Amino acid sequence: MGGGSGGHITPAVAVIREILEKRPRSEVEFWTDFKYFKNVTKLCSEIGVSWAEGYESKKGIKGPVIRVKRTLAGKFHRFAGWSFRDYFVHFDITLKDLIFGNIFGFLGFLGGLIMSFFRLMFNRPDIIFLKGGYTCLPIGMVAKLFRIPYIIHESDSVAGLANRLLMKKAKKVAFGMPPKEEVMEKHKNYVCTGIPVAPEFKSVSLFKEEQLKKAFSFNPDKPLVVITGGSQGSENLNETTRLILPELLQFTSVALVAGRKHYENMLDLKKYENWDHASLESNFRMWEFNTTMDELMGAADVVVSRAGATTIAELAALEKAVILVPFERLPGGHQTENAKRLEAAGAATVVSDAKMMKNPAELLDAIRHLVRSPRERADLAEKLHAEAHSDAATKLADLILEEADGQKS
């Protein structure tokens, strides 16, 4: 079960992939929100895992198959670090997200409870795997009611609201990063597994890096900076890129993944993407989203990204030099905590989102410094790679199958 963001879906699919390799006859259902249904099915197709929608027949599908089902869910909007005054200063956000957004979020949550109740009443699984996020909350609550065992995976060291509400009754709580001491004291059923990533995310040689640059039409002899805010994108990263792009292109190639939510607002940057027939002349390309992020980030000399735990895990597996710009308004400040921990370990450069928005040169200077410092890039990449857990998907699959087997015996 996963949804709400790509950072919840890709690890869940990696675990399912491992389960089906170990137990091809396992019956697996993936429940996700309506918004991310296409993402799940597309990802399954890309990695060669067969899927069927809802309760449609499996006829004609050979080998293991995942049943992908839509489920209702509601997101509760909260912002970290807001003072009482901020709610009036940013009244447009307060009205749209905190008032109307939370009304619709509550209705979606009730719908998710009802849908989960009837589904689980008539079709009880041996085990439920909850990848985290608001999409999992109604399912987890109904699972508690029916005493159906479930395992939670929390990518961050700071657990989100949904996971905090579900942890107490979970069979196991798996963390992607070492949890804080108070969590360890309160929940003795925790285990640190790392964050599952697809096997395609792996370190590449310099020769392979050059080949990948060519595949994306970039000059292989020029450094490449990839800027991404994830599948939905980051408005702040996009807008900052718009401002500093002319200067960036003087010393590096740039690949911008603008995200599905913000791509339309960035189309003016296409003027920098100049082609001569099939040859890219401008050393700039922009995508709404790239389905081969392992290859695009694998081609990069420097990656600029938000500090989501799944993205960090993918970059660690790729062994890349990274500039993290954590989204500071997220509840619990988990991206800020992720970034601080890696900065303290010498595994990433961190640029404050607030400082970047006040002065875009903060990001420009950080990029310029790393592009011109190959030894520092190599050192950052090596230390970040030490954070990778290549066996995370295997550990979680074993944990899930062990609990499922225990229910049958």
TORVO-273822 format. One record per residue (C-alpha): residue number from 0; residue in one letter; chain; x, z, y. Coordinates in steps of 0.05 Angstrom, whole numbers, plus 5000, padded with zeros to 4 digits. Example, Ala and Ser with C-alpha at 12.3 -4.5 7.8 and 13.67 -1.06 7.14 Angstrom:
% residues 2
0,a,A,5246,5156,4910
1,s,A,5273,5143,4979
END
This chain:
% residues 409
0,m,A,5000,5000,5000
1,g,A,5029,4981,5067
2,g,A,5012,4949,5133
3,g,A,5010,4959,5208
4,s,A,5078,4928,5217
5,g,A,5128,4883,5182
6,g,A,5173,4943,5173
7,h,A,5122,4972,5124
8,i,A,5108,4908,5087
9,t,A,5178,4881,5070
10,p,A,5202,4946,5036
11,a,A,5137,4952,4997
12,v,A,5143,4880,4971
13,a,A,5216,4893,4952
14,v,A,5193,4953,4910
15,i,A,5137,4913,4877
16,r,A,5186,4858,4861
17,e,A,5230,4909,4825
18,i,A,5170,4939,4787
19,l,A,5149,4870,4762
20,e,A,5219,4855,4739
21,k,A,5222,4920,4700
22,r,A,5150,4917,4675
23,p,A,5123,4846,4679
24,r,A,5055,4867,4650
25,s,A,5042,4919,4704
26,e,A,4977,4910,4742
27,v,A,4994,4914,4816
28,e,A,4947,4913,4876
29,f,A,4974,4909,4947
30,w,A,4925,4935,4999
31,t,A,4940,4917,5071
32,d,A,4903,4912,5137
33,f,A,4868,4848,5158
34,k,A,4921,4834,5211
35,y,A,4979,4832,5161
36,f,A,4943,4800,5101
37,k,A,4975,4732,5114
38,n,A,5043,4764,5123
39,v,A,5039,4796,5054
40,t,A,5015,4733,5018
41,k,A,5067,4690,5054
42,l,A,5123,4738,5037
43,c,A,5102,4739,4964
44,s,A,5102,4663,4962
45,e,A,5171,4659,4994
46,i,A,5203,4705,4943
47,g,A,5169,4672,4884
48,v,A,5119,4727,4866
49,s,A,5050,4701,4847
50,w,A,4990,4732,4881
51,a,A,4915,4728,4877
52,e,A,4867,4745,4934
53,g,A,4819,4803,4921
54,y,A,4785,4796,4854
55,e,A,4795,4721,4844
56,s,A,4812,4697,4774
57,k,A,4884,4697,4750
58,k,A,4872,4633,4711
59,g,A,4926,4581,4723
60,i,A,4976,4634,4748
61,k,A,5034,4645,4700
62,g,A,5074,4709,4696
63,p,A,5065,4773,4736
64,v,A,5015,4771,4793
65,i,A,4999,4817,4852
66,r,A,4927,4824,4874
67,v,A,4928,4826,4951
68,k,A,4867,4859,4983
69,r,A,4847,4870,5054
70,t,A,4828,4940,5077
71,l,A,4802,4970,5141
72,a,A,4846,5017,5180
73,g,A,4850,5045,5250
74,k,A,4911,5058,5294
75,f,A,4912,5119,5339
76,h,A,4951,5103,5402
77,r,A,4998,5156,5430
78,f,A,5058,5151,5476
79,a,A,5119,5195,5474
80,g,A,5147,5225,5538
81,w,A,5087,5212,5583
82,s,A,5073,5263,5637
83,f,A,5002,5278,5661
84,r,A,5015,5233,5721
85,d,A,5035,5173,5676
86,y,A,4965,5167,5649
87,f,A,4940,5151,5719
88,v,A,5000,5109,5741
89,h,A,4993,5065,5679
90,f,A,4917,5067,5679
91,d,A,4913,4996,5651
92,i,A,4949,5019,5588
93,t,A,4910,5085,5587
94,l,A,4844,5048,5589
95,k,A,4861,4992,5541
96,d,A,4902,5029,5488
97,l,A,4888,5104,5494
98,i,A,4813,5100,5508
99,f,A,4783,5036,5481
100,g,A,4840,5027,5431
101,n,A,4829,5095,5401
102,i,A,4753,5086,5398
103,f,A,4762,5023,5356
104,g,A,4818,5057,5318
105,f,A,4772,5114,5298
106,l,A,4718,5065,5275
107,g,A,4770,5027,5234
108,f,A,4794,5092,5203
109,l,A,4722,5111,5182
110,g,A,4713,5041,5154
111,g,A,4778,5049,5115
112,l,A,4754,5116,5086
113,i,A,4688,5085,5062
114,m,A,4722,5023,5033
115,s,A,4775,5065,4998
116,f,A,4723,5114,4971
117,f,A,4683,5060,4934
118,r,A,4745,5022,4911
119,l,A,4779,5082,4882
120,m,A,4715,5110,4852
121,f,A,4707,5049,4808
122,n,A,4779,5029,4798
123,r,A,4827,5088,4792
124,p,A,4901,5069,4789
125,d,A,4953,5109,4751
126,i,A,4995,5117,4815
127,i,A,4990,5097,4888
128,f,A,5052,5080,4930
129,l,A,5042,5091,5005
130,k,A,5094,5058,5048
131,g,A,5072,5095,5111
132,g,A,5035,5077,5174
133,y,A,4964,5085,5196
134,t,A,4939,5036,5144
135,c,A,4956,5085,5089
136,l,A,4920,5146,5118
137,p,A,4848,5132,5094
138,i,A,4872,5112,5024
139,g,A,4916,5173,5018
140,m,A,4860,5219,5040
141,v,A,4812,5190,4988
142,a,A,4866,5193,4935
143,k,A,4873,5268,4950
144,l,A,4798,5275,4942
145,f,A,4798,5241,4874
146,r,A,4863,5274,4853
147,i,A,4897,5207,4843
148,p,A,4973,5218,4847
149,y,A,5011,5183,4902
150,i,A,5082,5175,4925
151,i,A,5101,5167,4999
152,h,A,5160,5130,5028
153,e,A,5180,5148,5099
154,s,A,5234,5103,5129
155,d,A,5253,5148,5187
156,s,A,5282,5218,5189
157,v,A,5223,5236,5233
158,a,A,5158,5227,5193
159,g,A,5100,5191,5226
160,l,A,5031,5223,5235
161,a,A,4999,5191,5173
162,n,A,5055,5214,5127
163,r,A,5056,5284,5157
164,l,A,4982,5291,5140
165,l,A,4992,5266,5068
166,m,A,5059,5297,5049
167,k,A,5034,5364,5023
168,k,A,4995,5334,4964
169,a,A,5044,5277,4949
170,k,A,5078,5277,4881
171,k,A,5142,5255,4915
172,v,A,5162,5242,4987
173,a,A,5218,5191,4990
174,f,A,5258,5185,5055
175,g,A,5298,5125,5078
176,m,A,5343,5171,5119
177,p,A,5362,5244,5108
178,p,A,5303,5285,5134
179,k,A,5310,5342,5183
180,e,A,5323,5412,5156
181,e,A,5253,5437,5173
182,v,A,5224,5380,5131
183,m,A,5270,5396,5072
184,e,A,5249,5470,5075
185,k,A,5175,5454,5079
186,h,A,5172,5399,5027
187,k,A,5212,5413,4964
188,n,A,5186,5349,4932
189,y,A,5228,5303,4976
190,v,A,5281,5254,4953
191,c,A,5327,5209,4995
192,t,A,5326,5138,4967
193,g,A,5345,5095,5026
194,i,A,5302,5037,5051
195,p,A,5287,4979,5003
196,v,A,5306,4911,5028
197,a,A,5300,4843,4995
198,p,A,5362,4823,4955
199,e,A,5371,4763,5002
200,f,A,5398,4812,5054
201,k,A,5471,4817,5036
202,s,A,5539,4810,5070
203,v,A,5563,4739,5079
204,s,A,5634,4711,5085
205,l,A,5660,4680,5150
206,f,A,5655,4612,5117
207,k,A,5582,4624,5098
208,e,A,5569,4650,5169
209,e,A,5594,4584,5197
210,q,A,5552,4544,5147
211,l,A,5490,4583,5169
212,k,A,5505,4569,5242
213,k,A,5507,4495,5226
214,a,A,5442,4500,5187
215,f,A,5408,4527,5249
216,s,A,5442,4472,5292
217,f,A,5488,4520,5329
218,n,A,5562,4506,5343
219,p,A,5599,4540,5286
220,d,A,5660,4551,5331
221,k,A,5620,4590,5383
222,p,A,5596,4662,5375
223,l,A,5522,4672,5362
224,v,A,5478,4728,5388
225,v,A,5410,4738,5355
226,i,A,5358,4777,5395
227,t,A,5297,4801,5359
228,g,A,5241,4850,5370
229,g,A,5212,4843,5300
230,s,A,5153,4803,5274
231,q,A,5109,4820,5334
232,g,A,5166,4817,5384
233,s,A,5187,4862,5442
234,e,A,5162,4846,5512
235,n,A,5219,4884,5544
236,l,A,5273,4850,5503
237,n,A,5241,4782,5517
238,e,A,5236,4793,5592
239,t,A,5308,4819,5596
240,t,A,5332,4758,5556
241,r,A,5296,4713,5605
242,l,A,5334,4744,5663
243,i,A,5404,4744,5631
244,l,A,5400,4680,5590
245,p,A,5436,4634,5640
246,e,A,5496,4681,5640
247,l,A,5494,4692,5564
248,l,A,5498,4617,5551
249,q,A,5563,4614,5589
250,f,A,5599,4651,5533
251,t,A,5555,4651,5471
252,s,A,5500,4616,5434
253,v,A,5433,4653,5434
254,a,A,5377,4655,5383
255,l,A,5314,4690,5407
256,v,A,5258,4712,5360
257,a,A,5204,4724,5412
258,g,A,5151,4749,5363
259,r,A,5080,4728,5348
260,k,A,5050,4774,5401
261,h,A,5093,4750,5459
262,y,A,5116,4679,5441
263,e,A,5065,4643,5485
264,n,A,5090,4681,5546
265,m,A,5162,4658,5533
266,l,A,5150,4583,5526
267,d,A,5183,4570,5593
268,l,A,5250,4585,5559
269,k,A,5241,4522,5518
270,k,A,5272,4486,5577
271,y,A,5339,4514,5553
272,e,A,5330,4486,5483
273,n,A,5356,4415,5492
274,w,A,5362,4367,5435
275,d,A,5395,4299,5428
276,h,A,5357,4271,5368
277,a,A,5373,4322,5313
278,s,A,5432,4353,5350
279,l,A,5424,4418,5391
280,e,A,5462,4410,5456
281,s,A,5444,4474,5493
282,n,A,5464,4528,5442
283,f,A,5397,4563,5451
284,r,A,5338,4565,5404
285,m,A,5274,4605,5405
286,w,A,5225,4620,5349
287,e,A,5158,4655,5346
288,f,A,5182,4685,5281
289,n,A,5234,4661,5232
290,t,A,5216,4667,5158
291,t,A,5290,4666,5138
292,m,A,5313,4725,5180
293,d,A,5365,4741,5127
294,e,A,5399,4674,5142
295,l,A,5389,4676,5217
296,m,A,5417,4746,5225
297,g,A,5470,4729,5173
298,a,A,5494,4674,5219
299,a,A,5501,4722,5278
300,d,A,5564,4753,5307
301,v,A,5521,4804,5345
302,v,A,5448,4824,5334
303,v,A,5406,4856,5389
304,s,A,5346,4892,5360
305,r,A,5297,4949,5366
306,a,A,5315,5009,5324
307,g,A,5262,5006,5270
308,a,A,5287,5036,5205
309,t,A,5273,4974,5162
310,t,A,5309,4927,5210
311,i,A,5368,4974,5212
312,a,A,5370,4975,5136
313,e,A,5369,4899,5133
314,l,A,5426,4895,5185
315,a,A,5466,4947,5146
316,a,A,5459,4905,5083
317,l,A,5482,4843,5122
318,e,A,5541,4882,5152
319,k,A,5530,4862,5224
320,a,A,5552,4888,5292
321,v,A,5488,4913,5325
322,i,A,5463,4932,5394
323,l,A,5402,4976,5386
324,v,A,5350,4982,5442
325,p,A,5302,5035,5416
326,f,A,5229,5034,5439
327,e,A,5227,5102,5472
328,r,A,5151,5108,5480
329,l,A,5136,5111,5405
330,p,A,5105,5177,5381
331,g,A,5157,5224,5352
332,g,A,5213,5183,5383
333,h,A,5236,5160,5314
334,q,A,5270,5097,5340
335,t,A,5309,5139,5390
336,e,A,5330,5187,5334
337,n,A,5351,5128,5290
338,a,A,5394,5099,5346
339,k,A,5425,5165,5366
340,r,A,5446,5180,5294
341,l,A,5479,5112,5285
342,e,A,5513,5115,5353
343,a,A,5542,5184,5336
344,a,A,5569,5154,5270
345,g,A,5602,5097,5308
346,a,A,5557,5048,5270
347,a,A,5519,5016,5329
348,t,A,5520,5006,5404
349,v,A,5458,5034,5438
350,v,A,5427,5011,5504
351,s,A,5370,5052,5534
352,d,A,5306,5012,5542
353,a,A,5291,5046,5608
354,k,A,5360,5032,5636
355,m,A,5357,4960,5612
356,m,A,5291,4949,5647
357,k,A,5318,4977,5712
358,n,A,5383,4939,5706
359,p,A,5384,4879,5657
360,a,A,5460,4877,5665
361,e,A,5463,4938,5619
362,l,A,5446,4893,5561
363,l,A,5486,4834,5587
364,d,A,5549,4876,5593
365,a,A,5540,4907,5523
366,i,A,5533,4837,5492
367,r,A,5592,4809,5531
368,h,A,5636,4867,5510
369,l,A,5621,4859,5435
370,v,A,5626,4783,5436
371,r,A,5695,4789,5465
372,s,A,5717,4847,5419
373,p,A,5722,4822,5347
374,r,A,5757,4884,5322
375,e,A,5703,4930,5350
376,r,A,5650,4885,5320
377,a,A,5684,4890,5252
378,d,A,5689,4966,5258
379,l,A,5615,4974,5277
380,a,A,5594,4927,5221
381,e,A,5635,4965,5169
382,k,A,5607,5033,5189
383,l,A,5536,5006,5191
384,h,A,5545,4975,5122
385,a,A,5564,5044,5096
386,e,A,5492,5065,5113
387,a,A,5463,5012,5066
388,h,A,5428,5033,5001
389,s,A,5429,4971,4957
390,d,A,5393,5009,4900
391,a,A,5335,5036,4942
392,a,A,5283,4989,4913
393,t,A,5306,5006,4842
394,k,A,5303,5081,4856
395,l,A,5233,5076,4883
396,a,A,5209,5031,4827
397,d,A,5237,5080,4775
398,l,A,5203,5138,4812
399,i,A,5136,5102,4813
400,l,A,5139,5080,4740
401,e,A,5161,5150,4717
402,e,A,5101,5182,4751
403,a,A,5054,5128,4725
404,d,A,5079,5139,4654
405,g,A,5069,5214,4662
406,q,A,4996,5202,4679
407,k,A,4985,5163,4615
408,s,A,5019,5213,4568
END
